[in-house]
Amino acid sequence: MYEAEPTAVRSTAAEHIREVATGGRFEFGENWSRFLTVVDEDRIRQAENSLSTMLDSPLVGKSFVDVGSGSGLFSLAAWRLGARVHSFDYDAKSVACTIEMRRRYSTGVPSWTIEQASVLDQHYISSLGTFDVVYSWGVLHHTGAMWQALENVASLVAEGGKLFIAIYNDQGKARRRWTKIKRFYNRRSKPMQRLCALVLCVALWWRSWLKDLLRLRPFETWKRAGRARGMSAWWDAVDWIGGYPFEVAKPEEIFHFYHARGFVLERLRTEGGDLGCNEFVFVKKRHE
């Protein structure tokens, strides 16, 4: 397994700090560190179910790479499902979250390695080899170079292996509006960011909250949305509002991109024109 050179890690960390300081990047790791306070067995099982449903094949004995591991929840889910896991993330705080998740639930287990690195670092990517499952949910559109990131993860997939990614849905003109909002958010002070998140969260959810209240089921939709993948509706909302850099793609664009590179679409779940991520599972064709 590749071990990142200290100078490479320092360079990655320094670049990340600079981008955050100039308002060019959201602190995903800081958001995930707060999410860790609500992680429990129920959320972990939901994450396991989400992986199993979309991949539709056992992970026992398989190699699994989590590209942009974030909180580490899905790295943990893959490990508990029997995979040998390698996690990496560009954000040092996300790396710390993943390490903490491993510490809590799999202390001393050698089949789960964690590093700080960028998916855009082609030297690092080429050093990893290939994996049975390459997983990157809601990450590649935040790199600042989405199509290069999509290219790079393709090289990590072994022949016959699976690629499970989730990419923001292209909503046309709404993309420009959200890009401005995200830029504004990341250039504000911490107190102003919290206020912005609260205001925008209410703007996004008030209709659902009202409908649930009228059905005498307050916040039911909100709670269900948060639990769908073992996540949290509030921290997901903060991630959406602040998530920058920000790129999007139409489902057919992702399909054609990977079809041209020898992948077959196995499973697709779209947002149907709404906010959020379209999910794709591709299988890499074997050379005959």
N, C-alpha and C positions, 0 to 999 in steps of 0.2 A: 504494500500500500504506500502511496506517495506521502512523504512527509514534507510539509511546506518549509522552505528555507526561511530562517528568521528575517532576513532582509525583505523577502517577498511579503511576509506577514506584516512587517512594519509599513511597507509601501501601501498595502491594501488598507490597513487601518488608518494611515495618515490621509489617504485619498478620501476615505469615507468621512472622516472628521471634517475635512475641508469642505466637502459637499454639503454636509449638514449645517456647518457654520455660515455658509453663504446662501442658505435657503434653497439649495438645489436638490435636497434629498430629505425625505421623511425618515424619522428615527423609528423604524419598524421594531427594532429590538427593544426599545424602551416601552413601546406599546405591548409587546409580547411579555415583557417582564411583569407587567401588571396582570395580564391574562393568567399567568402561572398561579396567581393567588386563588383562582376559582377552578383549577383543574382537579378533577376527582375521577374515581373509577368509572362513573357513568359516562363522562366525557371521553375517556379513553376507549371504552367499549364502542361508543358511537363512531369514533375515528376508525377503529378496527372494522366495524361494519361497513363504513363508507369505502374503505380501501377494498375490502373483500367483494363488495357489490360491483364496483367499477372494474376491478381487475378480473373478476370472475375466474380466478385460478388460485390454487394454494401458493403461499409464499415460503413454505417450509424448505429450508436448504438453499434458497435462491439469494442471489446478490441484489441489493437494493441501494440505490443512491438517491438521497434527498437533496435536491438542488435548491438552495435557499430554505434551509430547515426551519427558520423562524422560531416558534416556541419549542420545537422539537416534538410536538405531539404526534405527528405522523411518522416520524422516525421511530418513536417509541411503539406506535401501533404496528409498524412493519416488523420491528424486532420481536414484539410479543406474538406476532403471527408466524414467527419462525425464520425470518430472513436474517442474512448477514448485512448489516447496515453501515453505510458511510454517509455522513451528513456534512454539508458545508454551507456557509453563509458569508456574505460580504460584510454584514453588520456584526461588530464585535459583541454587542449586547445580545443579539440573536444567538450567536455561538454560545455565550454564557447561559442563555435560557436552555438551549439544547443539552449542554453539559449538566445543568441542574436537573433536567428531566431524567437524564441517564442516571445521575446520582441518586435520585429519589427511588427509581423503579428497577434499576439493573446494575447496581454497584458491582464492580469487579468483572463484568462480562466483557471478554475481548472481542466479541463479534459485532461491536458497534463503535466505530471511530468517528471523530468529530474534528473539523478543521475550519479555519477562517480562510476564505478564498473567494474569488469572483468567477462567475460563470463566463465572463468575457475574457478571462485569462486563458488563452489557448494553450500555453505551455502547461499550465496546471491541468486543464481538461485532458490533454493528450497523455498526461502522466498517469491518469487514473485507470486506463484500460476500459473495458466494457462491463456492463451489468445486465442481469436478467430483467430488472425493472428500473426504469429511470422515472423519477417522480418530481414534478415541479408545479405546485399548485399556487396560482396567483402570484408568481414571482417574476417571470421573464419580462413582463410588460413594465416592470419597475426598474429595469437595468439602465435605461437610457439608450439602449441599442437592441431592441426586442428581436429583430430579425436575425442579427448575429447570434444572440443568445439561443434562439430557436435552432439555428444551424449547429451551434456548439453542442447542445444536448443530444442532437441526433447522433453525433459521433460516439456517445457514451452507451448507446443501445447495442447489445449483442444481437447477432443474427437469431431470429426467432423470439427476441425479447420484446418487452412492452415499454411504451412511452406513455405516461399518464401526465397530461398537462392541463392547466386551466388558464385561459387568457380572457382579458376583459372584452366584453361584447362591444362592437362598434355601433354607436348610436347616432352617427352622423354629426349634425350640428351640436348636439349635446356634448360631444367630446370637447369642443373648443370652450364651452362654458365651464365644464368641469376642470379643464386644464388651468383656466384662470383662477378658479376657486382654490385648487390645490397649490398653485404658486403663491397665492395670497396667504393661505394658511401657513405655509412653511417659512414665510418671511416675517411672521408675527412672533411676539413674546409668548412664553408658555401660558400665562393667564389668558391671553387673547385667543390662543389656540383652543384652550378648553371651552371658552365661551362659543367660539365658532363651531366646534364639534357639537355642542349641545343644541345650538340653534339649527344647524343643518340636519341633525338627527331628528329633531322634532318635525322639520319640514319634510323629511323623507318618510316618516313613519306615522304622522298624525292621523291619516285616513284609516290605516289599519288599526291603530289604537281605538279610534272612535267606533269602528265596526265591531271590534271585539267587546267594547264596553256596552254597546247596544244589544249584543247577544248574551250579555251577562257573563262574559268570559274575558275579563280584563287582561290585556297584554298576551293573550294566547298565541297570536301570530308571531309576536316578538320573541317569545320564549322558544317557540318551535323553530324559528329561523336560526336562533343561536345554537340550538341543540342538533341541527341537521347533520353536522360533521363533527360534533363534539366541541364546537367553538362557542363564542359568546357574541350575542347580537351587538352589544355595546362596543366591545373592542373591535369587532368586524367593521362597525360603522366608523369608528375613529380611523381605522386602517384605510377605509374607502375615502373618507374626506381628506385625509392627509397624504395618501399614497402618491408619492411623486419621486422620480420621473413617472410619466404616465403615457402609455401607448395602448392602442386597441386594435382589434382585427375582426373581420367578418368570419363566420364559421367556414365559408367556402375558401377564404384565403388561406386559412390554416390547413384545410384539407388538401388543397392543390400544392401547397408548399411541401408537405410531407409525402404526398403521393409521388411527386417528382423525384423524391429521394429514396424511393423503394419501400415506403411504409404503406400499410393497409389499415384503414380506419375500422376498428373493431366495435367501439362504443362511442356514442355522442350524447351529451346532455346540454341543451342550449337554454338561454335565458328568455327566448322568445321575444326579443326586442327590448327587454327590460335592462335595468342596471345589473351589474354583476359579471360573473365569469361563465364562459362556455367551457365545458369539460370534454376532453378528448382522450381516448385510449387508442393508440396505434400499435400495430405489430410490425416489426422490421422483417422484411422478406429474407428468406435464406437463399444464398447463392447455390445454384444447382451445378 
